[in-house]
């Protein structure tokens, strides 16, 4: 073999990997050179430099040196691959992904702090008030005016005077990691007077001329100092628009406002709308796809916002308007509307296996702590599923059934039926019938809960709706 042929073969070895594919930056991404190929290259180079009869057996000193060199080069290739992946949002992880997000103007968000409090009646309820109900999402305040909300509904009576309830911070971040025993101490100690859901408690307090509930927090809240996971943060960055003055930019700005669950931006003049009567009746290149703008009228676009359970609309709408002002075009005004919440519930009978559910009469079994905990876990699964639904998206029977069956230990779910609670106006009774309208609509088996284009589903259910058989 001539010297030129040997040189050409050596160059070919350095251009391809052991599988015959190119290495380095390729159309498919970064391909590191494998250790076996690096060693083969070193051995081939040794034969070219020292002759084909050089000793490169497993026990030779030269081979050991070449193996060490190949291993160090393989490590270098691994770090080159990591550096390449850390330069793109789709593949970066950890601190590299955080740095890319900061360059885009979207620092990695924090989680919300969570904890538990104890709510109790300060005195007996009046005879005409059988119970004091605090809905899920009722806002609370700390001594330092930090906002929290109830993560479960609470019902207090003269018989059941107290309850331990989980709470969640409204605003993410470490500022809501409070310690009642810290310095200075801060604790959740009152209901938010601006929340309409506290109206019953405030009315009773005025009648009694004192607080009707006491809030005790003995353990601190935690979790606010932790950050979003890489996968969740990456989805946020990939959805980030690379332009301003666009519906996508408005949508992202509103979605990052604390208390916003879902957002939908409607721009009447911004694009194709086949539902308009003008569609199909104009000449191309002479008119826009959508209705022409009237220059004598102001131009509005609609921001439809679905608030979270702990949000107060007056406060949230002002924060949304401030966020939209940062990205909206000059002279284009937003119209901020609230999406109507459709309360959705369900009833079903489940069979379990392998769970420590006590035996006994059916009615007694339903009230045991193990059964109630199981039902609560099922409700949490269904609630998390509904929270992912968008505005106008129906609640599908199959998805609720799947969420129930996904709970470990549940082997069967029968007689599952969805229920719809109209948010504002109950359905009217048929003509000729008297009596109040039915506030709950129980659907037929296998039927989905349909919602309107400006509505969003919210789970309203209790453990009593699930029965273990």
Helices and strands as residue ranges (DSSP letters): H 3-15, E 24-26, E 29-31, H 35-50, H 61-85, H 94-103, E 114-121, E 132-134, E 139-142, E 147-150, E 154-156, E 162-169, G 174-176, E 188-191, G 196-198, H 199-208, E 213-216, H 230-238, H 247-255, E 260-266, E 299-307, H 313-325, E 332-338, E 340-352, H 362-366, H 369-387, H 397-405, E 410-421, E 440-442, E 455-459, G 463-465, E 466-468
